[in-house]
């Protein structure tokens, strides 16, 4: 095998600069991370506390009496007459007693969730919808599309959330609150919310998106995307293989556009191929 240089001089210099940037970034992040944690407000109602030596006091736990033989312990012939054993208290004779009244607590991700943030009532979310004047004289299909688009850019809360699997945050949403399941996976809830406020009831639809999909499949109402029409409910598996749902907004020769709920934690208009096997639709109107 021919031996040669791994990097030229210029390549080596570039590599050093890249590595230097990485080191600087990692060091900076490590330094600011504690500051970020300190600045974040905890809502758990507990103070962070870890017991230290100041939280304990040393107490004698030994039941033996200290004794060192003296002259009184021997007779005139030097024989030991004392009935006591020699004993001097050592470290083993003491134990630490916790006298701190504070409970140990280390903030976790749950502690920084503000349960009062981003709460909405029906009055609040109705303000985000097209008003009755705008919807007047519109067809059902037009109402659906107007309401679907009115939610563009809505994001689930980053302040009010529950934690799953220790690190996964699930933020509260208006669709979950409307659906009486505030922290649910809200793709299906978004689609049903839109249809509901357009006057199309989906009361019999299963709550969870996967159950709704299965329900439509069992009814024979689930079709391939090639047959999609505007206002259809679209079901799509995203790049993480998570099932999402939305409202078809536009159909072209080879593609379908739809307003999708819970796509990267927000409402977005996405474009899909009609031939994608991960895309299915159900007719609404």
N, C-alpha and C positions, 0 to 999 in steps of 0.2 A: 504494500500500500504506500502510495506517495504521501509523504508528510509535507505539510505546509502551514502557513499562518492561518489562524482562525479568523482574524479580523485585520484589515489594513489599518494604517495609522488613523485615517479619517474616520473609518467605521468605529474604531475603538474610542475616539474622542466623542463621537455621537452617542455611543453606548454609555459612556461615563456621564455625559450630560443628562441622559434619560434617567439613569439610576440615581443621579443626584437629585433630580426633580422628585422622583418617587420617595426618596428618603426624606426630603424636605416636607412633602405633603404628609407622609405618615407621621413624622415627628410633630408637625403642626397640629394634625388631627388629634393625636394622643394628648397634646397639651390643652387643647380647647375642649375636649370631651368632658372633663370634670366640671369645667365652667358652665357648659351647656346644661349638665345635670343639676348644678346648683341654681341656675337661673330659672329652670322650669318650676312652675308652681305645682305642688302636690295637693290633691284634694281628698286624700284618704283620711285626714283628720289626725294622723299620727306624726310624731316627730321622729326623725331618724335617730337611732341610738344603738350603740354597741357597748356592752359592758366592758369596762376597763378595770384596772387594779383599784382605781378610786371607788369603784362600786362595791368592793368587798372589804370586810375587816377580818383580821386573823383572830380566831378564838381557840382556846385550849380544849382539845377533845380527849386528851389522855386522862385515864382514871387513876393512874398510879401517882403516888406522892413522890416528890423530889426528895432524895436523901443521899448524903455523902457521909460515909462512916467517919466518926471522930474518935477521940480518945475514950469518950464515954461508952463507945460501942465495944470496948475490949476490957477483959479482966486484967488482973495484975500479971497474969502469965502470958498476956498477949492473945488470949483466945477470944474470938468474936462471940459476943453475947447478944448482940443486937438482932432483933427478929426482922428488921426491915432490910429489904434489898436496896442496893445502891441504884439510884436512877436519876438521871439528869434529862430534863425535857429537851428533845431535839426537834428538828423540823417535822418529823413524823408525828409528833404529839399535837400538832396544830392543824386546823383546817380553815378554809376560807368560807365565810358566811356572807351571802349576798344581802346587802342592806339597801341597795338601790331600789327606789320605788318606780322608776321608769321601766317601761316594757321595751325589750329589744325589738327594733324594727328597721328594716332596710327597704327603701322605696323600690317597688317594682314598677313595671309599665302600667299596671292597673291604677297605681296611685296618682298618675298624672292625667287620668281621664276626668273631665269635668261633666258630671251628670246633668248639669243645668244648661250646658251649652247647646246651641243649635236646636232647641226644642221648637216645634211649630204646631200650630193649631190649624184647623181647616180654614179659618179666616186668613191665616198667614199664607198658606200655599195657594189659596184661590187668587191672591193678589198677583201670583206669578203666571196665571193663565190669561189667555185672551179674554177681554171683557165681552159681555153679552152683545154689545153693539157690533163688535168686530165679527162675532159668530153669527149674527143675524143673517138670515137668508142663505147661509152656507149649507152645502150638502153634508151628509154625515161623514163622507170621506174627507172633505175639506176641513171639517172640524177636527177630525182625528189628527190630520197632518199639522194643523196649526197648533194644537195643544202639544203634540209630540215635540215640535220644534221649539216651542216656548220654554222647554226645559233644558235646552242646549247649554252645556257647560256646567250644569248642576253637579256638585261633588258631594260625596258623603263626608260627614264631619271628621275632621282630624283632631278635634278637641274632646268630643264625647264619643267614647268607644268602649267596646268590651275586648278582651284579649283571649284568643284561642291559641293553643299549642305554644304558649309562653311568649311568642313574639309576633303573632299575627293579629293586627288590629282590625276590628270590624266596626266602622263608624255608623252612627245613627243617621237615618235619612228621612226625608219627608214621606217617601213612599212606604218605608217601613212603619212610620207612625200612622199613616193613613191605613195601612194594612194590619195595624195593631200588633206588629212584631218589629219593634224599632230597629233592631240590629241584624235583621235577616239579610241573606243574599238577595239583593233587591232588583235584579234584572227583570224577573217576572212581575214583580210588584209595580215597577215602572210602566210596563206595557199595559197592565190591568188598570193602573191609575189613569193613564191616557184615555183608554177606551171608556172608563167609567165617566170621566168628565166630558166626554164627547157624547154621552147618552147611550152608550152601548154597554149593557150590563154583562159582566163575566162572573156573576155570583157563583155559578156552578164550577168555575175553573179551580183546579187544585192550586193551593197556595204556593208551594215550592216549584221552582221552574222545571226541575226534572220530573216531578209528579204531573205537572201540567202537560209536559211533552208526552209522557206516557199515556195520559188520559186521552189526548187528541189522537195518538196513534191507535189506541184501542177502539176509538170511535170511527177510525178510518178517515179522519179529517186532516191528517198530516201528509203533506205532499212535497215533492221535490222542488227545489228552488227554480227550476226551469219554467215552472208554471206560475211563478210569483207575480202578484199584482200589487199596486200601491195600496197601502193600508192593511195588508196582510200582517199577521204576527210572524216574525222571523225568529227562528231558533238557530243559534250558531255556537259551535265549540271554539273557544278562542285558542291562542297559542299555548296556553297552559292547560288546555283540554278541559276548561271549565265552561259549563253551559250558560249561555247568555240569551236574552230575549229582547226583541225590539219591534219597531213598527216600520214596515217598508215605506220608504218615501219616494223612490224612483226606480223604474225598471228600464234598462237599456238592452241592447242586443245580447251582450254576454255577461252583464253585471246587474247586481241588485244593490241599491243603496238603502240603508235603514238607520233610523235613530235607535241606538242601542243603549240599554240601561246597564249600569254597573260595568262598563267597559273601561278598564284601568281606573275603577272607582268613580267614574263620572258618566254623564250622558254625552254620547258622541255620535256623529253621523259616520258610518263606516261603509265601505264598498266591498262587496263579496262577489266571487265568481258564481254564476248560476250552476256550474258543473261541480262545485265543491261538495263532496260527499258529507261534509260536516255542517251543511246548511240545509235547513228544512223550513217549511212555512205552513201556516194554517190560515184559511180564508176567514175573514171577519164579516165583510159585507157581501 
